[in-house]
């Protein structure tokens, strides 16, 4: 494939050459509970939220102490993730909170109550043509070769005259 063909493909499918929004966040998770316990757990979660908002540097310690998520042992760290990787309520809270901030309210999901600290946020960006040109050229060359092979094999099958053999359908 020549560079002009690669550039045409690059410009025709811009969404294929963009990285999505991403974030690095930590959380403290408390299960919802049932009955009377549910109210006590939510009150405890509200108290922990107030504590981390007053002293954000204590987030990791409070996660280790209170979180029921396995990430609690790592101070609540969930690492880096992109849009579409977390449940909608969690994702919406993370991507509407500035980096370095803690969500102002508990975030309720199917898993329970989350207190979220957004450590980093990065907006998606377009990957430059020069960065992707060589890989794109290889991809398009391979794609053209596969398509040519497929057409050649279909031509052989279509032209084949097979006799003396019966294929039974089981």
C-alpha positions as CSV (number, residue, x, y, z in Angstrom):
1,X,0.0,0.0,0.0
2,X,1.3,3.4,-0.8
3,X,1.2,6.4,1.5
4,X,-1.7,8.1,-0.2
5,X,-3.9,5.0,0.3
6,X,-2.9,4.9,4.0
7,X,-3.6,8.6,4.5
8,X,-7.0,8.1,2.8
9,X,-7.9,5.2,5.1
10,X,-6.6,7.3,8.1
11,X,-8.8,10.2,7.2
12,X,-11.9,8.1,6.4
13,X,-11.9,6.3,9.8
14,X,-10.7,8.9,12.4
15,X,-12.3,7.1,15.3
16,X,-9.9,4.1,14.8
17,X,-6.9,6.4,15.4
18,X,-7.9,8.1,18.6
19,X,-7.2,7.1,22.2
20,X,-10.2,7.5,24.5
21,X,-10.5,9.4,27.8
22,X,-8.8,7.7,30.7
23,X,-8.5,8.0,34.5
24,X,-6.5,6.7,37.4
25,X,-8.7,6.4,40.5
26,X,-9.0,4.8,43.9
27,X,-12.1,3.9,45.8
28,X,-13.5,2.8,49.1
29,X,-16.4,0.3,48.7
30,X,-19.0,-0.5,51.3
31,X,-21.7,-3.0,50.5
32,X,-25.3,-1.8,50.6
33,X,-26.6,-4.3,53.2
34,X,-30.3,-5.0,53.9
35,X,-32.9,-3.8,56.3
36,X,-31.6,-2.0,59.4
37,X,-28.0,-2.8,58.4
38,X,-28.5,-0.9,55.1
39,X,-29.0,2.4,57.0
40,X,-26.1,1.8,59.3
41,X,-23.7,1.0,56.4
42,X,-24.8,4.1,54.4
43,X,-24.3,6.3,57.6
44,X,-20.8,4.7,58.0
45,X,-20.0,5.4,54.3
46,X,-21.2,9.0,54.7
47,X,-18.9,9.4,57.8
48,X,-15.9,8.0,55.9
49,X,-16.6,10.3,53.0
50,X,-16.6,13.3,55.4
51,X,-13.3,12.1,56.9
52,X,-11.6,11.8,53.5
53,X,-12.9,15.1,52.3
54,X,-11.5,16.7,55.5
55,X,-8.1,14.8,55.2
56,X,-7.6,13.5,51.6
57,X,-4.1,12.2,52.6
58,X,-5.8,9.5,54.7
59,X,-7.7,8.0,51.7
60,X,-5.3,5.0,51.3
61,X,-5.3,4.2,55.0
62,X,-9.1,4.4,55.2
63,X,-9.4,2.2,52.1
64,X,-7.3,-0.4,53.8
65,X,-9.3,-0.2,56.9
66,X,-12.9,-0.1,55.5
67,X,-13.1,-1.1,51.9
68,X,-14.6,-4.5,51.1
69,X,-13.1,-4.4,47.6
70,X,-9.8,-6.4,47.2
71,X,-8.3,-3.1,46.0
72,X,-8.5,-1.8,49.5
73,X,-5.3,-3.7,50.3
74,X,-3.6,-1.4,47.7
75,X,-5.1,1.7,49.3
76,X,-8.1,1.5,47.1
77,X,-6.1,1.9,43.8
78,X,-8.0,0.7,40.7
79,X,-5.2,1.8,38.4
80,X,-5.8,3.3,35.0
81,X,-9.0,2.6,33.0
82,X,-10.9,4.1,30.1
83,X,-14.5,4.9,29.4
84,X,-16.7,1.8,29.1
85,X,-14.6,-0.3,31.6
86,X,-16.6,0.6,34.8
87,X,-20.3,0.5,35.6
88,X,-22.0,3.7,34.3
89,X,-22.6,5.4,37.7
90,X,-19.0,4.9,38.7
91,X,-17.7,6.1,35.3
92,X,-20.0,9.1,35.3
93,X,-18.7,10.2,38.7
94,X,-15.1,9.7,37.8
95,X,-15.2,11.6,34.5
96,X,-17.1,14.5,36.1
97,X,-14.7,14.9,38.9
98,X,-11.4,16.8,38.5
99,X,-8.1,15.1,39.0
100,X,-6.9,15.3,42.6
101,X,-10.5,15.6,43.9
102,X,-12.8,13.2,45.8
103,X,-16.3,12.8,44.6
104,X,-18.6,15.1,46.6
105,X,-21.2,12.4,47.3
106,X,-21.3,8.7,47.7
107,X,-21.6,6.9,44.4
108,X,-24.2,4.1,44.5
109,X,-23.8,1.2,42.1
110,X,-24.9,-2.5,42.1
111,X,-21.8,-3.2,44.2
112,X,-22.5,-0.8,47.0
113,X,-21.4,2.7,48.0
114,X,-18.2,4.1,46.6
115,X,-16.1,6.9,47.8
116,X,-13.9,7.8,44.8
117,X,-10.6,9.7,44.6
118,X,-9.7,10.7,41.1
119,X,-5.9,10.7,40.9
120,X,-5.4,11.5,37.2
121,X,-7.6,12.2,34.2
122,X,-6.5,12.3,30.6
123,X,-8.6,13.4,27.6
124,X,-8.5,11.2,24.5
125,X,-6.4,12.4,21.6
126,X,-5.9,11.6,18.0
127,X,-2.9,9.5,17.1
128,X,-0.8,11.3,14.5
129,X,-0.5,9.8,11.0
130,X,3.3,9.7,11.2
131,X,3.0,7.7,14.4
132,X,0.8,5.0,12.9
133,X,1.8,5.1,9.2
134,X,4.1,2.1,9.2
135,X,1.7,-0.2,11.1
136,X,-1.3,1.1,9.0
137,X,0.6,0.3,5.8
138,X,1.3,-3.2,7.0
139,X,-2.3,-3.7,8.1
140,X,-3.7,-2.6,4.8
141,X,-1.2,-4.7,2.8
142,X,-2.1,-7.8,4.8
143,X,-5.8,-7.0,4.4
144,X,-5.4,-6.6,0.6
145,X,-3.5,-9.9,0.4
146,X,-6.1,-11.8,2.5
147,X,-8.9,-10.4,0.3
148,X,-7.1,-11.4,-2.9
149,X,-6.5,-14.9,-1.5
150,X,-10.2,-15.2,-0.6
151,X,-11.3,-14.1,-4.1
152,X,-8.8,-16.6,-5.7
153,X,-10.0,-19.5,-3.6
154,X,-13.7,-18.6,-4.3
155,X,-12.8,-18.6,-8.0
156,X,-11.2,-22.1,-7.7
157,X,-14.2,-23.5,-5.8
158,X,-16.6,-21.9,-8.3
159,X,-14.8,-23.4,-11.3
160,X,-14.2,-26.8,-9.8
161,X,-16.0,-29.7,-11.4
162,X,-16.1,-32.5,-8.8
163,X,-17.7,-35.7,-9.9
164,X,-17.9,-39.3,-8.5
165,X,-18.2,-38.1,-4.9
166,X,-21.3,-37.4,-2.9
167,X,-21.4,-35.4,0.2
168,X,-24.1,-36.3,2.6
169,X,-25.6,-33.8,5.0
170,X,-25.8,-35.1,8.6
